[in-house]
Amino acid sequence: MNTRTESDRLGQTGWFASLIKRPEIGPIGVMLLLFGMLGYFSIPAGEFSFNPFAGDGFNALGIRNNFRVVAQLGIIAIGAGLLIISGEFDLSIGSMMGFAAGVMAIILRWGFAIVIPYISFEGGIHVETITLIRIEDVSPLGAFLITLCFTLAFGWFQGWLIVKSGISSFIVTLGGLFFLRGLTETIYRAFNRAPDQSAGSTTVTDLPDFKNIINIPGHGEIERVDAKSLPNDELLKILQQAPVELIEKLKSKLLYINEKVAATKTIVEQEKMTATLQKTYESLMSQGRNEMAEKIQERIEVMLEFEERRFTKASAVLCVISKPVIHSKIPKWEMYLSAGAVCQNLLTAALALGYGAQWVTHWYSYNEKMLTTLGGNPDTDKIAGFIYIGAKTKQPNERNRPDISRIALRYGLDIKEGQRLK
């Protein structure tokens, strides 16, 4: 028998019960669960962890990819949520998305026209059309605005019908769902049809890639792929006409990308090697193959010991760090070159004094922790190299050198006066 009374609603409750009853707890819980699932399912196959940050879901690339999807669905969810809060439904949202995408693709591919049909009796009863407006080449912004007009008009009609007729929004939008789905497929097959086909395709092809269209002097707007296939002579002419500021900006950007790629690739390869050995070790231990596991463990320890003793191979190890500054007359590139010149002079001087010397970089030259430990600033400074100097225990082997006549030309002998290098 239920002994609860109306006054029980006014009784004191604990802080946890009050917290659970808050209406925002449900959405926040679902959001946290969603983020946890995004992180958990981004963990690479074969690795087990309850830490959602162990995978790639919350690194820079993962966050960007997740938010690209969340942004699209979030816009739809906001509108649907407002309707549900007000006690209404809109079941045509999905079909409206497909309809909008189809209309915009068709306008970009075949243009836009306003056509009025009428019945003609000349030569028999048939339907003819009068074209009021026709735009052959529609820009992406124009296609977006035209599509927005269609979608807003249909949404307004559904709302007007629900308010005026009193029919449930569930029924009206359900009808809108089927209407838009059929209309989308109909316009696809009507427009996207080859002359020898009885029915068209529901896939629009040959759309221009607007994100990769660039304006090149003398060629107009073309895609990046087509620009790369231009003759080298034309590309050189375009480069010579480009502003100096643009060229310097491209140089610095390419230099930054190449350095980051090299550093990341080196670190990834190191981590991959260690992780592979560790994974093999754990697998062998789980199978009871202790002897093989001990060998793998020994190999891991040898690798770690090798890295720990890397700087003890020579009597002295010098690190050269390039620390460029803002100067009105000296470009930053020349400051980087001067750091390389320091490395070369140190190497030459050590060899001239009879020492053994080597200029190397290795993975730790691109490691930010190493740079910070040595007093550098990761945002501006770079390690030019490490100079190992010590007593020679044996004569180093001579490397294979290229034929000097194939890589160098002598002015006055190989190059005639007034002749230009090609």
N, C-alpha and C positions, 0 to 999 in steps of 0.2 A: 504494500500500500504506500502510495506517495504521500510523504508528510511535509513536502515543501509548501510554503505559503508565499503570498505576494510580497510580504515584507522581507523575504530572504534576499531579494534583489538589492536591498539597501544595506545589507550586512557587510562587515569588514572582510576584505579578501587580501591574500598575501601579495607581495610584490611580483612574484613569478606568475601567478594567475592573472594579475592585472596586465602584466606585460604580454602574455599570450593572447589576451582578449583584444589587444590593440589591432585595428584594422590594417595597419601598414606592415605588421609582422609577416603576414602571408606573402605579399609581393617581395619583401626583402629576403625572406627565406628561399623563395623560388629563384631569385636573382643569384644568391650565394650558391645554391645548388647548381645552377646553370654554369657559373664560372668554375666551380669545382669540377664539373664534368668536362668542360672545355680543356682544363688543365690536365685532367686524368687521361683523357683519350688522346692527348697529344704526346704522351710518353711513348718512345719507340717500342716496337714489338720486341718481345724477348726480355724486356726490363720490367721489373716489378717494383713499384713504389706507391705509397699512399700520399706522397708529396705532390700536389698539383703543379708545383713550380719546377719539377724535375724534367719536364718535357719542354717542347717548343711553343706551348700555347701562350706563354706570357713573356716571351722575348719580343724584341721590336717587330720582327716579321710576323710572329703569331698574333700579336695585338692588332697589327694593321689588317691582317686578313680577317680576323674575327670581327673587328669593327666595321669592315666593309659589308659583311653580311648582316650584322646587327643593325647598322644604319638603315638598310633597305627595309628590313622587317620591322624595325622600331617605328618608322614613320607610319606604316600600315597599322601597327598595334596601337598607336596613340589614338588614331581615329576610331578603330574598333572598340577600344577601351572606353572612350567617351560615350559611344552609343550604348554599350552594355550598362554603364553607370546610369544612363538615363532610362534604362529599361527597354531599349530597342535592339534590333539586330540588323546586320547587313551581310547577307550570305553571298553577295555578288562581288566582294572585294577581289577574290582570286581571279575571277573571269574578267574583271575590270582591268587588272594588271596585264593580263594576256592581250586584251583588246587594245589597250594603250600602246603596248610594245609593238603589236602588229600594225596599228595605224601609223605609228611613227616610222617604222621600217619601210612601209609601203610608200609613204610620202617622200622619204629620202631616196628611195630607189626609182620611183616613177613620177614624182612630182605631185602637185595638188591641182584639182579643178573643181569648180562648182557647175554641175550639169543638171538641166531640167529636162526630164523625159516627157514626151507627148506621143499621142497616137496619130499616125499618118495613114491616110487611105490611098496614097499614090502607089500604084502597083500592088495593091492589096493591103489589108490591114496589118500594120506592123508598128513597132515602137521606134521612134527616133529621138534624138537628144539635141538640145541647144546648150552650147558651152558659154557660160557667162564670164568666168574667170579661169585662166589656166596658167600655172607657174611650173615651168619645166624643172628648174634647178632650185630646190628649197634648201636653205641653210639649216643646220641642226637646231639653232634657236627658233627659226620659223616653224620647223616641224614640231618642236616641243610646244609652241604656243597654239598651233592648230589642234594638236592632240589634246591639249588642256581644255580647249573650247568644247570638244566632243565629250570628254569625260565629265566636265562640269555640267554640261547640258543634260546628260543622262542621269547624273546624280540628282540634279534639281528636279527632273521629272519624277524620279522615284519618290523623293521626299514630298513633292506636291501631291502625288497620287495617294500616298499614305495618309496625309493630313486631310485631304478633301473627301476621300472615300471611307476612311475609317478602317480600311483593311489592315490586318496585322503586317508589320514590317517584315516578319518572317516570310509571309506568303509573297509579298511584292518583290522582295529581294531574291527570293528563290526563283521567281519567274525571270527576274533580271539576270540571274546567273546563267540560266539556260539560253536566254535570248542573246546575251553577249558572247557566250561560247559558240553558238551557231553562227552569229554574225561574223565573228573573227575567222572561223574556218571558211565561211563563204567568201569573204573578201580576199583571203589568201588564195583560194583556188580560182577566183575570178581574175585577179591581177597577175598572179605568178603562174601563168600558163603559157607554154610554148605553142606555136601555131599547129604543130602536129599532135598535140595532146588534147584529150577530151576533158580532163580535169587537171587543175594545177597542183603545185606542191604547196605544202604548209610551211616551207622553209624559204626565207628570202636570202638570196646569196648576192655576191658582188657588191656588198655595201662598202663604201669607202671607210677606211680606218682613220677617223677624224683625229684621234689622239696622236697619230704619227704622221700627220700632214704638215709639211713645212713649206715656207715660201722661199724659193731660191731665185735670185736675180737672173733674168733671162729665160727662166723655165716656168715661172709661176708656182702655183701650189701643187706639189707632188708628194707622194708618200716617201718615207725614209728609205724603204727598200729600193725604190726606183732611183732615189738620189745616190745611193751607194753604187749603183751600176753605171753611173755617168763616167765618161772617159776621164782619165787622170789629168789630162791637160785642162779640161774644163773645171775640174775640182780645184786645181792649183790657181786658176784665174779667179775663181770665187774666193779662195782663201786669201789671195793678195788684195782683194777689194774689201775684205772684212776689216772692221775697226780694230785698232791695236788693243783696246780695252777688252773686246770680245775674245781675241786670241789669247790674251793673258789669263782671262777667266777660264777659258777652256783648258789651257795648260795646267793651271793650278788644280782644276777639278779632276782632270785625268791623272795628275800626279798623286792627288789624295786618294783616288779610287784604287790606283795600282798599288800604293803602299798599304792601304787597308786590306786589299785582297791578298797581297803577299803575306802580311802579318797574320791575318785570320787563317789562311790556308796552312801556314807553318804550325800554328798553335793547334788547329784542328787535327792535323796529321799526327802531332805528338800525342794529343789526348786520345785519338783513335787507336794508336798503337798500344798505349798503356791500357785503355779500356778493353781492347780485344784480348790482351794477355790475361787481364784480371777476370774477364768473363770466362775464358777457357779454364783458368784455375778453379773458379767456383764450380763449373760444370764437371770437371774431373773429380773434385772433392765430393760432389753429390753422387757420383757414380762409384765412389770407393776406389778410384784409381790413384792411390796416394803417391806412388812413385812418379808418375807423369806430372801430378800436381806439384810435387816438390821441385821438379825440374823447371816447371813454368815459374814457380815462385822464385827460384834461384835466378832465372833470367830477368824477372822484374827487378829483383834486388841489384843485379848487375847493371841494369839500365839506370836505376836510381843512383847507384854509386858512381857510375860514369858521369852523370850530370852533376853530382855533388863535387867531383874532383876535376871538373872541366877547366877551371881556372888555375889548377895546380900543375898543369902540364908544362908550363914555362916559368922561368924565374921571375918574369915581370909581364903583366898584362895591362896595357894602356887602353882606356876607352876614350874615344873621340866623339863628343856630342856637338852637333850643330845647333847653335842658339841664335837664330836670325833676329835682327832688330829692325825697326823702321828707320830707313835712311833715305835721304832725298836724292842721293846719287848712286847708291849701290843697290841693284835689284836683289830680291830675296834669292833668286836662282844662283847668283854669283856667290852668295854667302854659303849656300849648300855646296857649291863647287869648291870653295875654299876649305871646307871641312874635309872633303876628299883629298885635296892637295896636302893637308896636314898629315893625313893617313899615309899618303904616298911618300912624303918626305921622311916621316918616322921610319917607314919600312926601308927606304933607301939608305938612310943613315945607319940603321942597325946592321944591315947587310954589309955596308962599307967598313964597319968596325969589326967585321968577322963574326958577328953573332948570327944565329939562326933566327929568322923572323917570318911571321905570317900575318896577313891582314884578312880577317874573317868577319862574318856577320852572324850567321846561324839564327835560330829562332829567337834567342833572347835579345837580339838587337831590335826586334819588333814587339817586345813585351813591355806593356805600359808599366808594370810593377818594377821591372828592371830599370827603366828610364827614370821613374820616380825615385827609386832607391839611390840612384847615382846623382840625384840633384837636378834632373831635367823636368821640364814641363810637358806633359803629353799633348797639350793643345798646340804648342808651337815648336818644341824641340824634337830632334830626331838623332838616333845613334847612327853615326857614320860607319862605325866598325870598331873592332877590338884588335889591337896589335899585340901579338904574342912574341916576346923576345926572350931568348935564352941561349945557352951554349949549344953548339951543334954536336950531336953525337955521331952523325954520319952525314955524308954529302947527299943532299936531296936529289931525287931523280928529275931529270929535265923533262918538261912537258912537251907535247907535240905542238910545235909552233906553226902558224900559217906561213905560206910563202910570201915574203915581203913585197915581191913584185906584183902580187895579185891584189894587195890591199892598199898600196901606197904608190903614188905617182910623183916623179921629180919634175919640178918646173924647169923648163928649158930643154929637157931631154924627152920625157914622155909627153909633156904638154908644150905645144908651140906657143909662142907669144901671140896673144890676141885670141887664142882658142878657148872656148868656154867648156867647162865640164858639163857633161850631160848626166 
